[in-house]
Amino acid sequence: MATDLCTESLLTIGTHTLRSRLIVGTGKYSSHMLMQEALHLSGTDCITVAVRRDRLIDADGNNLLDFIDTQRYTLLPNTAGCFSADDAVRVARLGREILLGLENPGADWVKLEVLSDTKTLLPDPVATIEATERLVAEGFQVLCYSTDDPIIARRLKEAGASSVMPAGSPIGSGQGILNPNSIRICLEYLKDGDPDYPVIVDAGVGTASDVTRAMELGVDGVLLNTAIAHARDPRQMASAMCLGTEAGHLAYLAGRIPKKLYATASSPEEGTIAARPR
Amino acid sequence: MPNDVMGGGGAMKIKLNGQSCEVDAGTSIAGLLDRLQLDNRVLAVERNLELVSRTEHAATLLAEGDRLEVVTLVGGG
């Protein structure tokens, strides 16, 4: 039912058009089978993947790709774990090479992460801008993981980012959207004169209401991983995230009522048979 | 990763995914992947920090001291 309501609402990022506004990560699931089911239930058609040395992750020799339908999902390779622009560019190129081999449409884009600190996993804004410029020059469509700083967000867009993706809170922290006002200013700056420019909240989501809240602010989509993968029941949480995304997007489109301090009766005051106080 | 990929008369030392190993002189990237029984459709190769595209694997011969990275996709967010 919910999906019927949103069928005409597509998410466009650069040359890519997605049916779902939820982008889901493939990391940290207790099994590949569970990941597969959770991805399905989330309703997503775009999933993030990481680039790592072969055979050093899964001793059983299972490849993630054995569990992913690359015809169904657009893969979004990330540069997670990179702490310099040089390394991020290397990893982006390697990801593209793999996706070209898979003939997956995701070969021309990358989720750029250039981190600066292992404790907070906060991005290095200067290196992120540099890597964005270099990758755009190489023909990549770059989706930038960023802080929620509106000035950095604007600089990333100027550097050629196809989407700026401010974090709601630190990666994997589950704290939700800590500063909705910053996200709102990011939206205002990034969409100024360019209302279709895609802004995605990436990271920090803990539960479905966090996604709804982000979508209600007017962001175009949400990218998450841990909130589903580490939920007690990832399948149920995947469904909840699907509905939360739709709910938030519809509520944003519908336009919420302003908040007021005092009550306003929903039933008519005229015609009541009861005596009013005072 | 096996230490001695080519078995026997290895003539060159290289670094493969951070580990030292020996390969015969004249080994190409395609030959190495073949010996390792790796499917090159789901991986990418970098040699001395430069990507070597799939179409160049057969023609690219390894050299003493090469640093090779063979990567694939894993779960990530």
Chai-1 contact restraints between the chains, C-beta under 6 A:
chainA,res_idxA,chainB,res_idxB,connection_type,confidence,min_distance_angstrom,max_distance_angstrom,comment,restraint_id
A,G25,B,G77,contact,1.0,0.0,6.0,A-B,restraint_1
A,T26,B,G75,contact,1.0,0.0,6.0,A-B,restraint_2
A,G27,B,G75,contact,1.0,0.0,6.0,A-B,restraint_3
A,G27,B,G76,contact,1.0,0.0,6.0,A-B,restraint_4
A,G27,B,G77,contact,1.0,0.0,6.0,A-B,restraint_5
A,T48,B,G76,contact,1.0,0.0,6.0,A-B,restraint_6
A,T48,B,G77,contact,1.0,0.0,6.0,A-B,restraint_7
A,V49,B,L73,contact,1.0,0.0,6.0,A-B,restraint_8
A,V49,B,G76,contact,1.0,0.0,6.0,A-B,restraint_9
A,A50,B,V74,contact,1.0,0.0,6.0,A-B,restraint_10
A,A50,B,G76,contact,1.0,0.0,6.0,A-B,restraint_11
A,V51,B,V71,contact,1.0,0.0,6.0,A-B,restraint_12
A,R52,B,V74,contact,1.0,0.0,6.0,A-B,restraint_13
A,R53,B,N17,contact,1.0,0.0,6.0,A-B,restraint_14
A,R53,B,V71,contact,1.0,0.0,6.0,A-B,restraint_15
A,D54,B,L43,contact,1.0,0.0,6.0,A-B,restraint_16
A,D54,B,V70,contact,1.0,0.0,6.0,A-B,restraint_17
A,D54,B,T72,contact,1.0,0.0,6.0,A-B,restraint_18
A,I57,B,V74,contact,1.0,0.0,6.0,A-B,restraint_19
A,N63,B,V42,contact,1.0,0.0,6.0,A-B,restraint_20
A,L64,B,L73,contact,1.0,0.0,6.0,A-B,restraint_21
A,L64,B,V74,contact,1.0,0.0,6.0,A-B,restraint_22
A,L64,B,G75,contact,1.0,0.0,6.0,A-B,restraint_23
A,L65,B,V42,contact,1.0,0.0,6.0,A-B,restraint_24
A,N78,B,G76,contact,1.0,0.0,6.0,A-B,restraint_25
A,A80,B,G76,contact,1.0,0.0,6.0,A-B,restraint_26
A,R93,B,L51,contact,1.0,0.0,6.0,A-B,restraint_27
A,L94,B,A44,contact,1.0,0.0,6.0,A-B,restraint_28
A,L94,B,V71,contact,1.0,0.0,6.0,A-B,restraint_29
A,E97,B,A44,contact,1.0,0.0,6.0,A-B,restraint_30
A,E97,B,L51,contact,1.0,0.0,6.0,A-B,restraint_31
A,I98,B,A44,contact,1.0,0.0,6.0,A-B,restraint_32
A,I98,B,L73,contact,1.0,0.0,6.0,A-B,restraint_33
A,G101,B,R41,contact,1.0,0.0,6.0,A-B,restraint_34
A,G101,B,R54,contact,1.0,0.0,6.0,A-B,restraint_35
A,N225,B,G77,contact,1.0,0.0,6.0,A-B,restraint_36
